[in-house]
Amino acid sequence: MDNSIDGMMDIIGMQAKAAAAHLAYAGSEQKEQALMLAADAVQSRSEDIVSANSEDLAFGRDKGLKDPMIDRLMLDADRVKGLCTALRDIAKQEDPVGRILDQWSRPNGLNIKKISTPLGVIGVVYESRPNVTADAGALALKSGNAVILRCGSESFHSSKAIHSCLVEGIKAADLPEASIQLIPTRDRAAVKKLLRMTESVDVIVPRGGKGLVRLVQQEARVPIFAHLEGVVHIYVDRSADTVKTLDVVLNAKTRRVSICGAAECLLLHKDIVDGLGAQVIKTLISAGVQVRAGPGLDHIMQTVKASKSDWGKEFLDSIIAARIVADVDEAIDHIKTYGSHHTDCIMSEDDLVRQRFFERVDSAILMHNASTQFADGGEFGMGGEIGIATGKLHARGPIGAGQLTSFKYLVSGNGLTRN
């Protein structure tokens, strides 16, 4: 590894650790003030951020990014306004640090409190989406953590512009400038170093495609919150309502095809194939979606015959796979085989079928008669998210400020000694 990169990352790590020690006891009002002032800075510099983003868009196009990835990367005035809204929403949330999670007394007079505490230093490695800079920085600060951000090469200029606004808010609120640091290089050696900084980094959150997550899982010596791809399924039961289903499936696939909550596979009960099932497929095709149809569906006009590789695939494009299942149990089996434990949905008016699906599908988020595009921390009322964890340890689903805390025990006695 380049010694200059190695040394730079060691300094960033030491600064983050020192900042985290300060943030652990920073007041709620001080953290709120920092984020509100950061939002003001983003708002006042909107044109500068959009201009920086235009450089990233040019870089991305030269790199050959497809349109859905360009959409992930793009910031316009409305999206910058959305960043401001998210920052203010996170700022106004209840402070997740210092909450009494549990409390009890023992017969001998020992009093025990379990209270929430920050994790410490969080490393976030992400691709393309510059909004993660604001979301991750704000959520880490709100939860009393320092954060080291490593943006994707495509979003380098946008992320720098947003980061400078966060730093402005932090400094104005008299918090350590190193509370939110952005690694100032595109060199991949910095990522490998970050993943091994066990003395200064407490957890890594990867947010990106399968390749990025695989790299993090293979290289990391620091614990990680896994954010795997979103192989999102929608099972349409024979009891499904026609209007609800057409609206939800269309929205789940087409609202934004490039996000991890976009539907990627449609599972249709065998009894609705020639009715609602065909309607759903034709509606998707009319909206410009390529439907890769399994056996029994490929006779529908303008579908494309599905291949084995289409099952379990995150397209992140105007493409969806579709197949027939005998019942909810076969749908559950398909999801167990090909799903990514991210988000899955059932369209059904049968409560017993819905309950069976909810009980037996082991994904971080399960939806019923609602678009999978709601798989988002902001939509869950968290203000934003660092990512959606698909693992089972510590945090699962959208990772908001509350999920970026641990806990400790406060134990009090009155001169108690143990026999």
N, C-alpha and C positions, 0 to 999 in steps of 0.2 A: 504494500500500500504506500502511496505517496506520503512521505513524512509530513509534508505541509498540511495535507488533508487530515492525517492522523492527529497532528498537534491541534489543528483548528477544532476538531470534534471533541478532543479532550477538554479544551477551554470551554466550549459550548456546554458540555456536560457538567463541568464544575460550576459554571454560572447558573445553570438550571437548578442544580441541587441546592445552591445557596438561596436562590429565589424561592424554591419550594419550601424551604425552612421558614421563610418569612410569610409566605402565603398561608401556611398552615394555621396561623392565628390572625390573619388579616380580617378586619371587620366586614360585616355584610354590606354596610353602606359604602365602604371604600371600594369593594369589588363592583357593586352596582354602579357607582359613579364612573369607574374606569370604563365599563362597557357602554354606558350611555354616552360618554364623551367619545368613545371609539365610533359609535354609530353616527354621531354628529360629524366626525371627521370623514367617514365613508360618504355620508350624504353630501358634504361640501366638496369632496373630491371626485364626485361621480364621473365627471367628464374625463379626468385623468385616468381613472380606473378603466373606463371603456376604451380609452386610447391605448393604454398598456395592453389591454386584452386584444386589440387589433393586431399587435405585434405577435401575440401568441397564436392567434388564428392563422396568420400568414405562415408562421413556423409549422403549425399543425398541418396545414394544407400541403406545404412543401414536403412534409414527412409522409404524406399519403393517408392521413386520417380520413375515415369514411364520414359521411354526413351525420350519422347518429353521434359519433365521437366529437365532431365539430360542435354539435348541439350541446353536448356536455360541457364543452370548453367555453362556449360563448357567453359573454356578459353584455347586456344592453342596459339602458336606463332603468327598465322595469325590474330586471334581475338584481341590479345594484340596490334598488329600493327594497327588494326582498331581503337583501343582506342586512340592511339597516333595521328592518322589522324584526328579523331573527335575533340580532344583537340586543335590541331593546326588550324583546320577549324573554330572552335568557336572563338579562339583567334584572328583570322584575320578578323572576321566580323566587320562591322561598330558598334560602340558603340551605344546601344539603349537608353542610358541615356542622357538627355539634348537636345533631338531633339525637334525642334519647330513643334508641331502638328497642330497648328492653330494660327492665329494672326489677330487682327482686331482693328480698332479705332472707338470710338464713336464720335458723333457730338460735344460733349462737350470737346473733346481733350483727353479723357481717352484712353490709349493704353493697350490692353489685349493680353497676350501671353499664350498659353497653351503648357506646355513642359512636356516631359516624365520624370518620376522619378522612382526609385526602389520601390518595394513593402515593403522591410524591411527584415524580417526574414521568411524564408520558411522552413517548415518541410516536408521532403519527406519520406514516408513509402513505402517500396517496397519488393518484394519477388524474390528470386532465382537469378535474373539477375545481376551479379556483375558489368556489364558495366554501369548500372544506376548510380553507385557511381561516375564514371568519368563524365558522361553526365550531371547529376544533379548538381554536384559540379561546373563544368565549366560554365554551363549556368547561374547558380545563381551568380557566381562571375562576369561574363561578364556583367550582368544586374545590378551590384552594390548591390546585395543582399547577406546577410549571409544565410547559409543553415545548417540545422540539419538533418543529414541522419540517417535513421534507416533501415538497410538492413535486409533481411530475414535470419533466422537462418542457412539456407543452404549455403548462400554465405558469411558467417561471415569472414572467413580467407582471401578470395579473396578481399573482400571489404576493409579490414584493410590494405592489401598490396597496393591497389590502392590509398586509402586515404592518406597513408604516402607519396606517390609521390606528391599528390596535395598539401599537407602541405609543402613539400620541396620547391615547386615552389612559394607558397605564401610567405613563410619566406624570400626566396632569393630576392623577389620583394619588400620586406619591407611592406607587408600588414599584417593585424592582423591574427595571427595563427588561431583564432577562427572563421575566415570567413567561413571555411568549417569544420564542426565537425561531427564525426561519433560516434553515441551512442555505448559505449564500452561494451555492454552486450546483451545477447540473451533474457533476462528476458522480458516477455510481459508487465509487469507492466510499463516499460519505455514508451511503445507505448501509453498506456492509459493516462499516465501523459502528454506526448507530445501533445496529442489531446485536452488537457484542459488548455494549457499554454497561455491563452489569453493575459496576460500582456507582454509576450515576443515574441510570434509567431504570424505572420500576416496572414499566409495562410498555409494549409496542402495540399499536393499533394499525393494521394494514387496511387500506381502502382502495380497492382496484380490482383488476381482472385476475383470472386464475393464475397467470404467470407471476404476477406480483406476490400474491398470497403464498404460492408455492415457494418462491424465493425466500420470503420471510420465514416460513415454517422450517425450511431447510437450514437457513443461515443463523437464525436468531438464537442467542443465548439468554436473552431477556424474555420473560413470560409474555405471551401475546393474547390479545382478544381476536380470534379469527373472524374475519369478515369474508366469507366465501361468496362465490357467484350466486346470482339469483335465478335458479332454474324454477320458475314460478308456474304452478299448475292451477287450472280452474276445472273442477269437476262439475258438469251440468247433470243433475239428477233428473229422473223422469218426472218428479214433482215440481220442477223449477217453473217459476213464473216467466212467461214469454217476454213481457216488456222489461222486467227487471234484468233478465238474462242478456237480452240484446244490448241494453244500455251499459251494463256492468262489463261485459266481455269486451265491447268496443272500446270503452274507456281504459280498461286494464291493459289493452294491447297498444292503443294508438295515441293516448294522451301525450306520453313521451316514451318512445321506444328504447331510449338509451339508458334508462335508469334501472336499478337492480330490482325494483318492484314491478316491472313490466311483465305481463303474462307471456310465457314462452311455450306452453303446452296446454291444449284443450282436450279434456277427457269427456266423452259424450256417452250417456247411458244408451244402450242398444235400442231401447223402446222409442227414442226421440230422433233417431238418425234421419228419417225421411220427413220429419216435421221441424221441430225447433232446432235440431242439430244442423239441418241443411240451411235453415234461415240464418243461424249464427255464422256459418261459413260464408254464405253469400254476402252477408253484411260486412264481414271482414274484408272480403275480396273487393267489394265496392269501395271500401275505404283505402284501397291500395296495399292491403296486406297479402303477402304470398302465403297461402295455406298449404303446408306439406302434409298430405293426407295419408293415413294408414289404410289398411285393407277395409273395404266396405264403405269407404268415403271417397276414394279416388275417382269414382264415377261422376262426382259433382263437377260441373263445368268450371274450368279455369284453376282447378287445384293441381298441385304438383305431387307426384308420388313420393311419399316419405321414404327415407333410407334409415337403416339402423342407427346411424350417427346423429339423426335428428332427435332421438329420445335422450333427454338429459343434457340438452344443449342450450346455452344462454346465447341467443341470437343477437340481442341488443340492436335489433333492426326490425324492419317491417316484415317480419317472418314469424309464423307460428306453426308448430306441429299440432296435429289433431289425430286422435284415434278413438275407436269404439271400445267401451268397457261393458262387461255384463251387468255390473252393479257397483255399489259404493265400495264393496270389499276389493274388487278388482282395481278400482281407482286408487284405493289406499295402497295396494300392493305395487302398482305402477310408481306411485310417488315414493314409496320406500326404496324402490330399485333405482330410480332415476333422479330423485329430488336432491336438493342441496341443503335442506333444513332451514331455508330462508323464509319464504312466504308461500302459502297455498290456500286455495279458496274453494268453497262449495256453494253452488247455487241450488237451493232446495227449499221447499215449503213443508217438508216432512221433518218434524222435530227429532224423531228417533234417528233418522238418517244423518241429520246434522250433528246430533250428539255422538253418534258412532264415528263420524269423520273427525270431530274434535278430540275424541278420546284416543284415537288410534294413529293419527298422523302426527309425527314427532318433529314439527317445524317450529321455529322461533315465533312465527306469527301465523295465525289461522284466521281467515276471513269467512264470513257468511253473508251472502247477498250484498257484498260491498267490493268495490274495485280494489285490486291489489296495489294500485298506485297510492293508496293510503298508508302503505308500509314505509313510514317516514316519521322520524322523531318529532318534527315540527307538527305533523298532523296528529300525533299522539299527545300534543300539549307540552312537549319537552323543550320547545323553542327551536331546537335543532338537534343534530346528532353528529357524533364522530363517525358512526358507522352502524351497521346492524350485525351483531355478533351471532354467528350460527353455531357456536360451541355451547357447552353447558356449564362451564365453570365461571363463577363470579358474576358475569353479566351475559344476558341473552336478549336478543332482539335489539331495538334501538338503544344506542348507548348515549344517554343524556347525562346531565350533570350528576344526577343521583347515582348513576351506575359507575361513576368515576370516583367513588368513595369506598373505603374499607371501614374498619371499626376497631375500637379498643375498649378494654374493660377498665372501669374506674371502681376500685374496691376500697371501702371505708370501714373502719372499726373504731372502737373506743378503748384502745389499749389491749386489743385481743391478742392472745397467744394460742398456739396450737399444741395440744398434748401430743 
